[in-house]
């Protein structure tokens, strides 16, 4: 399909990624540990659980990284962190019914495999000691830095039911790797992918980033060609979010070496053409999957969901975030743990859940969240379903938002009728922009003061 990439350029503006609504800048510290306790105690015990554990340590900084990371080479810091994870779990189970079914477990970082095999086993044992009701079809996944994976670590993951691995690659070009402070030869990634395949991991994802220093269309073509030889089940190919005002390590990147928007658009166009011609289907703004992958099957059925881990088929669950800076989500709240290790430890020592901030959602938040997340996940919105679920007249309630969508409709990026808003193939790559008119908080921020990454 031909895509008019000229349309993309004018929509390149700061905007949320909508991993949540309301978005993280709206979280505040009036939502504290006692607020969170009440939320946990009032949760519907029939709803399943999704568990996220943040394992924050890395040996050194990757300059492109926007994650919350602690840099260390000291093993005692990891041992100490495991002790505090155990203490946090002991506090959490006072308020959370751990007999609820667990349908998702994810280890993120940082570098989860910076913990050795025995340390990983201890963390998993702590989890399974508290949460015993794992679904037979649970998605159990781990982010992997191919530079840090041993057979012993992989054996621990396999023995404990991990069935999905996400490999961080970003780019195979040596000059690009030098500029972002992450030297990772192709052979290192190839070896770890081979290990995972031999261990019968059923789903392998590979992360790439375009928009990094010194990238050109030709260098990224080579990266894609090499990545394809590893035959991942999914690709996540992200537009680099340069936010040096938030992440100090990004200040080490020479901005004059970043590719121009026109080059990024060429890379994006080539990536879509290359992967779709090699058997992958595009899912939303940054994911590709093989046709038999459950992500692609879910989007065809309109059953894809979006949370802080990205796109998922596991909807209808309460997300419990454990560990430094982890984020949790319920029907009517978001909550985030402390980002500062000393504050995280201090709260736990005082017998408190280590909550730094969060937000309690009002009725309008919940309605807008449902709309934005359905658009972000499935690129269509069932207007009648929203009206029935929330008892509203959609076009009256969202009069301003619909007015804001008219320019997208004129550009054939979406269509609106009495029953559906349908995002076009091209529009799906601008879905962040399309969601923005529904964001009540964004309207209060002048465009020049919006501190978000660019949508394109």
N, C-alpha and C positions, 0 to 999 in steps of 0.2 A: 504494500500500500504506500502511495506517495504521501509524504508528510511535508507540510509547508512550514519549514523551520524559521522562516521570516517572522511568523506569528510568535515564535518563542521569545525573540529578542525583546519585544516591547513589554513582555510580561515578567522580565527578570527584575524582581523587586524583593526587598526583605519580607519574609513571611514565615509563619510557623510550619513545622513539619507535621503537626497534629498527631503526635504519638499520644497526646491526651487532649481533652477539652474539659474545662478550661486548661490552658497551657501552663507550663511550669512557672513562668514569671508571675502568675496570679497566686501561686502558693504563698502562704505567710505563716509566721510563727504563732499566731493565735490558735492554730490547729496544733495542739500539743499531745503529749502521751496520754493524758486522761481523755481527751477527745477521741483519740484512736482506740483506746480501750472500749469506750462505749460503742463505737462503730463495730468493732469485732464481736462484742457480746450480742449485738442486735442483728448480726448477719443471718440470712436464711441458711439453715443447716443442710438444706437439700441442694444448695448450690455447690458445685465442685470447686476445687482449689487449683490454682496455678502458683507454683513456688519459684521465686527468683532469688538466687544467692549471688551476691557480689563478692568476687574474690579479687581484690583491687591491686595486687602487687605486680609490678613490672621491673625488670632489671635496668632498663634504660628507656628514655622517652622517644616515642615516634612523634615527630613534630606535627603531623597532620591530625593527631588523635584528639577527639573531643570528649573522651571518657574521663570519669573521675578515677585517677590512678595514684598509687603511692609507689615511688621508685625506691628500690632497696636491693641489696645483695645479701642481706642478713637473714639467715634461716630462723633465728629466734623471733623475728618479727612475725613470720608466718605461724610459728608455733603459738605465739601469744594471741594472734588473731583467731585461730581455731578455738582457743579457750573462751574468747569473748563471743564467738558464734554460739558456742554451747550455752553460755550464760544467757544470751539473748533468746535462744530457743526456750530455755527454762522459764523465762518471764512470759514469752509469747503464749505458751500453752495454757497459761492461767486464764486467758481471754479468748482463745481460738479453739474451736472444737476440731481436734485433729483426727477425729474418726471420719471426717468428710472425705469424699473421694478425691484423690489427686490425679488430675489429668495432664499436668504439665510440670516439668522440673527443668530449670535452665541454670547453668553456671555461666556467668558473664564476668567481664573484668575491665581493666587489668588483663592478666594472663592466667587463667585458671590452672593451666598445666605448668605454671611456675612453682606450684606446689608439687612435691614429689609423690610417688605412688602411695606410700604409707600415709602421707598427709591427706591425700585425696580420699583414701579409704576411710580415714577417721571422720572426715567431713560427711561423707555419704552415710556412714554408720550412725552419726548423730542425727541426721535427717530421718533415716528409716526407723530409728528408735522412737521418734516422736510421731511420724506419719506412717502408719502401717497399711493404709487403704489406698494403694496405688492401683489405678485402672490397668487392666491388661493391655489396653491400647494407649497408654500414656506416652506422650512425647517427652523423651528425656534427652536433653541436648547439652552440648558444651562448646564454647568458643575455644578455638585452638590457634596458637601461634606455632606454625610449623617448625620454628627454630627451637621450640621447647616441647618436644613430645618423645617420650621413651616407650619402648614396648611394655615396660612394667606399668606405666601410667595408663596406656591403652587397655591393657589386660584388666585393670581395676574398673575402668569405665564399662567395658564389655560385660564383666562379671556382674555389674550392678544395673544392667539393663539399658545403658545409654544406646540410643538408636539413631541419633542425628549429631553430626559434627559440622561446625562451621569453621572453615579455614580462612584466616586473614592473610591475604596476599597483597592487595592494593596495586602493585605494578611489578613487572619482572625486569624493567630496564635498570641497569646498574647506576646510571647517572641520576635517575629519579630517586632510586633507593638511597643514594648518598645524600641527596638534598633533603630527604625527610627523615634521615637518621635511622634507617631500617634496612640493613643489608641482609637479603634473603635470596640466595641463588635458586634458580629453577629446580635444581636437583634436590635441594632440601625439601621443597614443597612436594615434589614428585615422590620422594621416599616416604613422607608421612601419609600422603594419599594412598600409596600402595599398601602401607601398613593397615590403614583403615579398611580398605577393600578386602584384604586378606582376613581381617577380623569380622567380616560380614556386617559392617556398618551399612544400614539400609538407605541412608540419605546423607549425602555430602553436599554442603553448600560452599561456595567460594566467594569471598568478598573482594571486589576490585573498586578502585576510586579513580574517576577522571577529574581533571582540573588541578593535578599536582604539579609542582615545579618541573620545568623542562619537558613536560609531556608534549608530544606532537601527535598528529594523526598517525604518522608512520610508526612511532614508537608504541602507541597503544594498539595498533594493528598487530604488532609482534607479540605484545602481551596477551591479547585475545587468542591469537593462534596457539601460543604455548599453553594457555589456560584450557583451551578446548581439548588438547591432547590428554588432559587429566580427567576428562569426562565427568565433571560434577553433575549432580542431579538438579542443582539450582545455582543460579548466579544472583548475587546482590551487587549491583553496580551503581555506586553512589556518586553524586555530584559533590565534590569536596566543599565542605562548609568552612570557609575561612573566617573565623571569629576571634581574632587576636585579643580583642577587649575582654573575652571570657577565658581564653586559654593562653597562658604565658608562653608555653612551648611553641605556639604558632608564630610568635614574634620572631623566632629564629629563622623563619622562612622568608627569603628575599621575594617580596611581592612582585618585583619586576620580572621574575622567572615564571610566574604563573601564566598559563595560557589565556589568551584573550577569549571573550565569550564566543566569538565566531569559530574559534578552534574547538572549544568545548562542544558546540553544536555539531560540528563536523564529526567529532569523536562519537557523540551520542547517536547521530544518524548511522554512522558506520557500524556501531555496536549493535543497534537494532537489526540492521540488515544482515550483519554477519551471523548473529546468534539465531535469528529466525530462519535463515537459510540453512542453518546447521541443526535444525530440529527442536529448537527451544521456542516456547511461547512467552510473549511479554505479559507480565502481570504488574499493572500499575506503573508507577513512575520509575521504579528502580529494580524490579525483580524479573527474573526469567526462570522458567522451569520446563522440564520435559513434559510432554502432553499427558503422560501417565502419572505425573506427580500430583499429590493431593491438593496442593495449592491451586493448580490449574483447574482441577475438577471442582474445587470449592467455588472459584470465581464464576465458573459456568453455571453453577446452581444458585449463585447469589448468596453464598454462605461463608464468604471470606471475612475474617475479622482482623482488627488492627489493635495492637497494644504497644507497650514499651519495648517489646522484643521484635517489633516489626509486624509482618503479615503472618497470620496463623489461622488454622482451621479450628482451633480450640476456643470457641466462644462460650459465653454464659458462665464464666468462672470468676471467682474473686482472686485477684492477684495479691500475693503476700510477698513483700520484699524483705529480705533478711540480709544483714551485713551493712557495712559502711556505705552510705549514700544511696542505698536501695530505695526504689519507689514501689509502693503498693497501690492497688486500685480496688474499690468496691463500687456498688451501684451508685452510691451517693457521696463518695469521697475519693481523694487522692492523698497519699501520705509519703513523706520522704524522710529517711534517716539522716542523721548528722553526716556532714562531709568531712569534718575535722576529726581525726582519730582520737585525740584527747577528749573531746566532747562526747564522742560516741562511747568511749570506755567509761567516762565519768557517769553518764546516765545509767549505764548497765550496772555499774558498781552501786548505784543508789537504788537499784531494783526497778528501774523505770525502762519502758520501751524507749529506744534511742531516737525519738522523733525530733526532727529539726523544724519541719514545717509541713503544711498540707493545705487542703481546702475542703470545706463541706459544700456540696453542690445543692443549689436551690432548684426549684422546679424548672425554671427557664434554662439553667445549665444542663439539666438532664435531657430536656427536649433537644437543645442545640447539639449536645454531645451525640445523641442518637443519629441526628441528621448528618453531622460532619463525619462521624465514623463510618456510617453506611456509604457515604460518597467516597471516602478515602479507600475503603476496602473493596467495594463492588462496583464503583463508578456508575451507579444508578441509585435512585432513591424512590422507594415506593411511597408516594404521597398519601395514598389512602390508608396504608398501614400506620403511618405517623399520626394521621388524623384520628384513627380508631384508638390507637394506644394512648394518646394523650388528650383526646377530647377537644381538639382545636380545629379551626378552619385554617388549613395550611397557608393558603395564599393571602389571607388576612394577617395571620400571625407573622409571616415572613415577607410582608409586602416590600420592605426595604431591601431585603436580600434578593428577592426576585428581580427587583429593579436593577440591582448590582450585577445580576447574571445576564442581563440583556446583551451586553457587549460580547459575551462569550457565545450567546445564541446566534448573534449576527455573523460571527466568525465560524459558525458550524462546529464549535467546540463542544456544544451540548444542545439538547432539545428539551423543551418543557411542554407538557400537556396536562390534562386534568388528573392523570394517574401517576405519571412518572417524570422525574428528571433523569435524562440519560446522557451520560458523558460520552463523547465520541472517542474514537481510537486516538486521535491526536490530542484531544482534550484530557485524556487520562494521564498524559505526561505533564499536564498543567493542573492536576487535581488540587494541589495546595492552593493555587490561585482561586480555583472555583469554590473551594470550601471557605475562603476568607470572608465573603459577604455574610455568612451565617455567624461569624464570630462577633459577639456583642462586645467583648473586651477590646478587640482590635480597633473598633470604631472610636474608642476613647483616646487612642494614641495617634498623634499626628504622624503622617508617613515618614517625615524626616527623623523622627525619634524612635522608629521601630528597630530594635536591636535583634534582628534575626538574620540567619544566612539567606543568601539569594535563592529564589525559587527556581531559577534556571542558571 
